[in-house]
């Protein structure tokens, strides 16, 4: 979906407000699009808005319980909030779903 992809591009460039606007549009067009919730949650993580990130990542996981990156990103949000136990649990779950997820592996190693 174009809005999702452009939102990711804006996020990678640090233009978080534009990223969120595009991801909002992607979600409006398809409220069941787990990737858009994951990516908006990841953008909120980048902004340090961990509560909004967790809300979006919870929705991504509700839509796709086996979405490893949503678990990974929610772990990042929990870690940002200082909830290391929940962060660790999410990173472990991300590895269970995707044993090759090097980011989750690194996060656990540095835990």
C-alpha positions in Angstrom: 0.0 0.0 0.0 1.4 3.3 -1.1 0.6 5.3 2.1 2.2 2.6 4.2 5.4 2.6 2.1 5.7 6.4 2.0 5.1 6.6 5.8 8.0 4.2 6.3 10.2 6.4 4.1 9.2 9.5 6.0 10.0 7.7 9.3 13.4 6.6 8.1 14.1 10.3 7.3 13.0 11.4 10.7 9.9 13.2 9.4 7.6 11.5 12.0 4.6 13.8 11.6 4.4 13.1 7.8 5.0 9.4 8.5 2.1 9.3 10.9 -0.2 11.2 8.5 0.5 8.7 5.8 0.1 5.7 8.1 -3.2 7.2 9.4 -4.4 7.3 5.8 -3.3 3.7 5.2 -5.3 2.6 8.3 -8.3 4.6 7.2 -8.2 2.8 3.8 -7.8 -0.6 5.4 -8.5 -0.8 9.2 -7.3 -4.5 9.2 -3.8 -3.7 7.8 -1.5 -4.9 10.5 1.6 -3.6 8.8 0.3 0.0 9.0 -0.4 -0.3 12.7 3.1 -1.8 13.2 4.7 0.9 11.2 2.8 3.7 13.0 3.7 2.1 16.3 7.3 2.0 15.2 7.1 5.7 14.3 5.6 6.5 17.7 8.6 4.6 19.2 10.9 6.9 17.2 9.1 9.9 18.7 9.4 8.5 22.2 5.6 8.3 22.5 5.6 4.8 23.9 1.9 4.6 25.1 0.7 5.3 21.5 3.2 2.9 20.2 2.0 0.1 22.5 -1.6 0.8 21.5 -0.8 0.5 17.8 1.4 -2.5 18.3 -1.3 -4.2 20.3 -3.7 -3.7 17.4 -1.2 -5.1 14.9 -0.8 -8.2 17.1 -4.6 -8.6 17.5 -4.8 -8.5 13.7 -1.9 -10.9 13.2 -0.8 -12.7 16.4 2.2 -14.2 14.5 3.6 -10.8 13.4 7.2 -11.1 14.8 8.1 -7.5 14.1 5.1 -6.1 16.0 6.2 -8.1 19.0 9.8 -6.8 18.5 8.6 -3.2 18.3 6.3 -3.5 21.2 9.2 -4.8 23.2 11.1 -1.6 22.2 8.2 0.5 23.5 8.1 -1.4 26.8 11.8 -1.0 27.2 11.5 2.7 26.5 8.9 2.9 29.3 11.3 1.0 31.7 9.2 -2.2 31.7 12.1 -4.6 31.0 10.2 -7.8 31.8 7.5 -7.1 29.2 10.2 -6.0 26.7 12.1 -9.2 27.2 8.9 -11.3 26.9 8.1 -9.6 23.6 11.6 -10.1 22.2 11.5 -13.8 23.1 8.1 -14.1 21.4 9.5 -12.3 18.3 12.3 -14.9 18.2 9.9 -17.8 18.7 8.0 -16.5 15.6 11.1 -15.7 13.6 14.2 -17.4 14.9 16.3 -15.4 12.4 15.2 -12.0 13.8 18.6 -10.6 14.6 17.3 -7.3 16.1 15.3 -9.3 18.7 18.4 -11.5 19.4 20.6 -8.4 19.8 18.0 -6.7 22.1 18.0 -9.8 24.3 21.7 -10.0 24.3 22.0 -6.4 25.5 19.1 -6.8 28.0 
